[in-house]
């Protein structure tokens, strides 16, 4: 059920810039939105994930402790986790809006989207991926290729609803016990809806 009194991920996405890709109004009509954040601390950081349908129905929330070597790598790990979860709970051809508070990561994701449009596209720059996040970047690119359409928006840290989950994973560990939900776009029922079999693992060897 959509929560009353909070801003939906769709609304946050609509108001945020999408680096390297024009934010044309038609692109606002995503079917799923995934907000992720990664945190780093000397005694262990965390990964936060929130996934919703366009209507604000919650698909998943995660707050996972994670020993990332730094904050930049944590951001890539968090997005990899979020896209993996979405790929298993949404139709393979879903249109997806990604929200992160890491401008380089948002830009990298959109460069990957543009590069997938054909060999005639020439990136404005190479992806600025930390060396320790290379394997997670491969996973992110595979997931990006597996969805119908996808683009990433760059939020301010204070606006990212996944921020608190990433920064206090032990405090919010209870969200990991929520029942898995596979909601089809536009469905607002409390009954889980099972999507068609995912083909999201294609290109996994890229």
N, C-alpha and C positions, 0 to 999 in steps of 0.2 A: 504494500500500500504506500502511496506517496505520503510524505510527511508534511503536515501543514506548518507553515511559518518558516520554512527554510527555502533558500534559493536552489532551484533545480540546476543540475549540471548543464542542461541545455541553455539556461539563461546565462550562466557564467561563460559558456562557450560563445554564445552570440555576441557577448560584449568584449571578448578578448581578441587580440591580434593573432593572425595565423602567419608566421614568418614565411617569406618566399612565395606565398600563394595568396592571391587576391581573395578577400573574404566576401565573395559574391553572395547576395541574399539566399540563393537557392542552396548554398552549401550549409546553411544553418539547419536544414531539415535532415539531421542525422537520425538514425533509428536507435542507436545506442551511444552512450557517452561513458568514457572511462577516465576518472581522475586518479592520478598516482603521485606519490611523493616518496622520496628516500631521505633518510637522515643518517648522520654519522656522529658517533660519540666514542670516546676512548674506551668506555666500558661496554660498547655495543650499541649499534643504531637500530634502525627498523625500516620497514617498507609498509606504506599505506596504500590501499586500493579501494575505490568506490566505483561501482558500475550501476548505471541506471538506463532505463528506456527514455525516450523523448518525453513521455508524460510524467516522468519522475518516479516511476516504479523501480524500486531497488532490485537489482539482480544479484549483487554481491558486495560485501565489505570484508576487508582483510586488514589486520594489524599484526605484522610478522617481525619478530626480532631478526636482525641480519647484521653480520660482522663485516660490512663493506669497508674497504681500506680508506675511503674518503667519501665526501658528500656527492661529488660528481658521479662516481661509480654507483653509489646507492640510487641515484635518480634513474640510471639505465636499468638497474636490477628491478626497481619498482615497476617501471613501464613494461618490461619483459613479463613480469609476473601478471600484471593486469591484463595484458593482451592475451596471454596464455589462458587465463580464466575465462575471458570473454569468448575466445575461440571455441571453448567447450560448452558454452551456454547460449550461443546465438547462431542464427543461420550463417552459412559460409559467405553469402553474398551481401551481408549486412553493411550498411553505411555507418561509419563510426566517427565520432568526434573525440579526440584525445585532449585532455587538459593536464598540463604540467607547469610547474613554476620554475623551469630551467630553460632559459631562452635558447641555449645552444642545442639542447635535446629537441625542443620543438622544431627548431630549424632543421636539424638533421633528419627528423621524421618526414618533414615536408619535402626535403630534397630527395629522400628515398621515394616518396610518392611521385614526384615529378619525373625522376629517372625511370620509373616503371612505365611511363607513358610512351616510351619509344626511344630508339637510338638517336633521333634527331635532337633530343633535349640535351643541352649543355649546362651542367650545374654551375651556379654562380660561385660556388666554392666546394671544396671537399668536405665530407662529414668530419666534424671535430670530435671524434670519439676517443675517450681515454683508453689507453692501452689495456688496462685491467678490465675494461667493459667490452672488449672486442667480441667475445662469445655471446654476450647478451645482446649486442648490436646485431649480430647475425640472426639471433632469434627474433628480435624486433622486426627486422627487415622481412623475414619469412612470414611473420604474422601480418605485416602491412600488405604484402603481396596477396595474402589469402583472403582478405576482405574485399567487398565490392568497391567502396570508396572510403578513404580515410584521410583526415588531415588533423594537424595538431595546433592547439592554441596555447599561447603563453600567458599564464596567470601570474599575478603578484602572489608572493608566498602567503600573505595574510588572507588571501581569497581562496586558497586551495583547501577544500574540505578534507582532503586526504592527509593534510599536514599533521593534524593532531594524532591520527592513527600511526603515522610513521615515527613521530617523536615520543610517543608513550605507548609502545606496543604491548607492554605488560599490563598497563592499566586498561587497555581496550581489547585485551585478548578474547573477551566474551563474544566479540563480533564474529570471530572465526567459527563459532558454534552455530551460527544461523544456518537454517536448512538451505541446501542448494536450490536455486530457482532458475529456471530456463524460460524466460518470458519472451513471447513473440512481440514484435513491434506493435504498439497500440493496444495491447492486452492489459487490462487493469484488474484482472481477476486475482483472488488470493490463491487460486489453484495453479500450481506450476504447469507451464506449457512446454512441451518437448519440441524443440526445433528439428528441422531435417538434419540428417547426418552431416557433420562438418567435414569440409575438405581443407580445413585450415592447416593441416600438416604438409600441404604441398609446398614445394620449394624449400623444404627444411634443410636440404643439403647445400643450399646456396652459400 
